[in-house]
Each structure stands twice: as C-alpha cells, then as structure tokens.
Amino acid sequence: MRRIVLYTITSLDGSVDDPTRCFPPDVDPDKPQPPTFDDGLIEREAALIARQDAVLLGRRMFDQWSRYWPTSDEQPFAAFINGVKKYVVTSSPLTTEWGDSEAVSGPLPDLVRDLKALPGGDIGVHGSIELARSLLAEGLVDELHLAVAPVLDPDGRRLFDGLPELQRLTLVSATPTPSGALWLVYRPRRDEPSTR
C-alpha cells in the first residue's frame, strides 16, 4: 500500500518557515554561517523523491511553488516537482496551470484513504506546513523525514506546534552529512495508543 511521507527542512530548534535561512545557496566558506545543502542531503533527497509518484500540497504552497519551480534548475527536486502528480488540498479551483495538478477537497482522512488506495508509489508532502500539521494531528503520516540544519533560528513556525496529543515515533535512521546537518527518518508507533 502507498504511504504518506512527510519531508521538511528544519533548524535544530524546529523552525521550518524559510529553509534558505538553514541552507543558503551561496555560502562563503571563509565566514561562519549555515552550511549549504550538501552532497549527503542531496543524495538522501534524491532517494526519497525517487520513491514518490505523487505529492500532496497545500494551496498556498502550490501558488508559491507554481511560480518558482517551473523555471528553476535546482536538481533533482525541480524535475521531480514539475513532473510529479500534484494533489492540491483546497476549497477553490486552481487558477494556475502547473504540470499534472488536481484540486482535491474534503476531510483529510478520506482524501488520504482514497489516494492510498490507488496504485503507485509513496505520496510526498513537501513544505505545506499547515497541511503537514493537520496530517500529523490526524495520525495520517506514515513516515517523517527531517533534514536538520545545525543552526538555531528563533523565527518562523514550528512543524509540531499545536499537536492535540503526544505521538510516539520510532527512529528508522539518523544520517549525519558532511556539513554537519542530520537526516532523520521516523515512523509512528501505531502499536500503542497515544497518551497525554
């Protein structure tokens, strides 16, 4: 069966709003500042997206990304996100054409159930912090991938703010990268009930 796989870039203290604050594109190696998106992170991201043939996006993320990614040369993500099937969670029609995109609406558990029942690979959730929070709150995420930058960033939203209850996770892997970042993979522990 297909899985919902959530991926986000985060600072060590959980800021997920602006990944360029964690991984700026042009880092001067002579100055102390956050690392670039190094080869280790690129390799992990490429392996992650190779298993995905669809993504779930929030409407705001779709509107932003549909203006940015079609002209981007940031590989391998640009080729992936421009070509993959995109399900956009929204209550209004899409006003921008961007590859194979489809507006979907309704209760998240129903949407996820229907998408997972279709044949195919993993369904990715990239960015879309409000959607990601809702999926986490409903217990609909099957795997969580975090690219953790070795920076502290007091600004921005935190992915896990507002969860309704404690959720236990199992660590699948923790891979350090050359720049000091860490790629973490977790799965929910569905064998025991969540508690407060």
C-alpha positions, -999 to 999 in steps of 0.1 A, spaced: 0 0 0 11 36 -6 25 57 22 22 93 32 58 105 36 63 140 51 96 158 44 108 191 56 139 211 62 142 224 97 166 242 120 178 223 151 151 242 172 123 234 147 119 264 125 105 253 92 94 286 75 123 296 54 148 268 46 172 293 29 179 305 64 192 270 71 208 262 38 216 294 19 226 289 -18 258 308 -18 278 303 14 312 320 18 333 292 33 355 318 50 327 331 71 309 313 99 273 307 87 249 279 80 260 251 56 250 246 20 226 218 10 255 194 8 260 162 -12 247 140 16 214 158 18 211 159 -20 217 121 -21 190 115 6 165 138 -10 170 121 -44 164 87 -29 133 100 -11 117 115 -42 126 85 -63 100 65 -43 73 91 -48 49 94 -78 25 119 -62 26 148 -38 0 165 -15 4 203 -14 -15 230 5 -30 257 -16 -6 285 -6 24 262 -13 10 253 -47 5 290 -56 41 299 -45 58 269 -60 39 271 -93 56 304 -99 91 293 -88 98 257 -97 89 257 -135 119 279 -142 142 265 -115 173 245 -123 178 232 -87 180 195 -93 169 169 -86 139 185 -70 129 208 -99 125 179 -123 106 159 -97 82 185 -85 75 198 -120 67 163 -134 50 146 -105 12 143 -100 2 171 -76 -29 168 -54 -37 203 -41 -58 205 -9 -81 235 -15 -117 245 -14 -114 266 -45 -105 259 -82 -68 262 -92 -61 294 -111 -26 284 -122 -17 255 -145 14 236 -134 20 202 -148 -3 174 -136 -21 192 -108 -56 185 -94 -76 202 -67 -89 179 -40 -111 187 -10 -129 170 18 -119 156 52 -82 147 52 -87 111 64 -110 104 34 -86 121 10 -56 101 23 -76 68 23 -87 73 -13 -52 83 -25 -35 54 -7 -60 30 -23 -48 40 -58 -19 21 -73 15 38 -72 45 47 -50 48 69 -20 28 102 -17 51 130 -6 43 161 15 68 188 9 66 222 26 29 229 31 33 234 69 -4 238 78 -13 207 58 16 188 73 5 198 108 -31 186 100 -18 153 87 3 148 118 -26 157 141 -49 132 124 -22 105 126 -21 102 88 17 104 82 34 70 77 70 83 76 87 116 86 119 128 71 137 158 86 167 175 71 180 192 103 205 220 98 230 228 126 215 262 132 192 278 158 166 300 143 142 319 166 119 330 137 92 311 120 66 284 126 74 251 142 61 220 125 49 203 157 32 232 173 -5 226 181 -5 188 180 -35 176 201 -17 148 219 16 130 224 27 109 195 54 83 199 78 77 170 104 50 161 137 62 148 144 44 115 177 61 107 199 91 116 225 101 90 250 129 95 261 148 64 295 165 56 282 200 65 270 189 100 234 185 91 214 154 100 189 135 80 164 118 104 137 93 95 109 84 119 78 62 117 48 65 141 45 38 166 10 26 158 13 -5 181 5 16 212 -21 43 218 -10 79 221 -13 94 256 -11 128 270 
